[in-house]
Amino acid sequence: ADLAVKAGDYKQAESTFLEAFATAYEGRSHGVAALVAMRLAYLLSSELQRYTEAHRWLAIARGALGREGDDELRAELSRVEAFALALEGRGK
């Protein structure tokens, strides 16, 4: 997905992130699923300006972290959420 983003192929990157999320979720790798959901939310907000979808994926990331998420992933979630809000014009 990173190569697709760098090449500007956001549709391909989105598809790759969705596949990666499904694989991680199916494998019960909740931390990986959360990280992929955050990366997808970042793409949706920063490159595609699809803020509603980005916020949905951030909520999914939060749910994937549940009680077992580590502090580093929670900090990343907060950072991506703040970034999406700032881009959307609702950040404080």
C-alpha positions as CSV (number, residue, x, y, z in Angstrom):
1,A,0.0,0.0,0.0
2,D,2.9,2.4,0.8
3,L,4.2,2.1,-2.8
4,A,0.8,2.8,-4.2
5,V,0.4,5.9,-2.0
6,K,3.9,7.1,-3.1
7,A,2.9,6.6,-6.7
8,G,-0.4,8.5,-6.2
9,D,-2.5,5.4,-6.8
10,Y,-4.8,6.0,-3.9
11,K,-7.5,3.6,-5.2
12,Q,-5.0,0.7,-5.2
13,A,-3.7,1.8,-1.8
14,E,-7.2,1.8,-0.3
15,S,-7.9,-1.7,-1.7
16,T,-4.6,-3.0,-0.3
17,F,-5.4,-1.5,3.1
18,L,-8.9,-3.1,3.1
19,E,-7.4,-6.5,2.2
20,A,-4.7,-6.2,4.9
21,F,-7.3,-5.2,7.5
22,A,-9.5,-8.2,6.6
23,T,-6.5,-10.6,6.9
24,A,-5.4,-9.2,10.2
25,Y,-8.9,-9.2,11.6
26,E,-9.5,-12.8,10.4
27,G,-6.2,-13.8,12.0
28,R,-7.3,-12.1,15.3
29,S,-4.3,-9.8,15.1
30,H,-6.1,-6.9,16.6
31,G,-3.1,-4.6,17.0
32,V,-2.2,-5.1,13.3
33,A,-5.9,-4.6,12.3
34,A,-5.9,-1.3,14.3
35,L,-2.7,-0.1,12.7
36,V,-4.0,-0.8,9.2
37,A,-7.3,0.9,10.0
38,M,-5.4,4.0,11.2
39,R,-3.3,4.0,8.0
40,L,-6.5,3.7,5.9
41,A,-8.1,6.6,7.9
42,Y,-4.9,8.7,7.3
43,L,-5.2,8.0,3.5
44,L,-8.9,8.8,3.4
45,S,-8.4,12.1,5.2
46,S,-5.1,13.3,3.8
47,E,-5.3,12.3,0.2
48,L,-9.0,11.7,-0.6
49,Q,-10.8,14.1,1.8
50,R,-13.3,11.4,2.7
51,Y,-13.5,12.5,6.4
52,T,-16.7,10.6,7.3
53,E,-15.1,7.3,6.2
54,A,-11.8,8.2,7.9
55,H,-13.7,8.7,11.2
56,R,-15.4,5.4,10.8
57,W,-12.1,3.7,10.3
58,L,-10.7,5.4,13.4
59,A,-13.6,4.1,15.4
60,I,-12.9,0.6,14.0
61,A,-9.2,1.0,15.0
62,R,-10.3,2.0,18.5
63,G,-12.5,-1.0,18.8
64,A,-9.8,-3.3,17.5
65,L,-7.5,-2.0,20.2
66,G,-10.0,-2.7,22.8
67,R,-8.4,-3.4,26.2
68,E,-5.3,-5.0,24.8
69,G,-3.9,-2.2,22.7
70,D,-0.5,-0.9,23.8
71,D,0.2,2.8,24.6
72,E,2.2,3.3,21.4
73,L,-0.8,2.3,19.3
74,R,-3.2,4.4,21.3
75,A,-0.9,7.4,20.9
76,E,-0.8,6.8,17.1
77,L,-4.6,6.6,17.1
78,S,-4.8,10.0,18.9
79,R,-2.3,11.5,16.4
80,V,-4.1,10.3,13.3
81,E,-7.5,11.4,14.7
82,A,-6.2,14.9,15.5
83,F,-4.7,15.1,12.0
84,A,-8.0,14.0,10.4
85,L,-9.9,16.6,12.5
86,A,-7.4,19.3,11.6
87,L,-7.7,18.6,7.9
88,E,-11.4,18.5,8.1
89,G,-11.4,22.0,9.7
90,R,-12.8,20.8,13.0
91,G,-9.6,20.5,14.9
92,K,-8.9,22.8,17.9
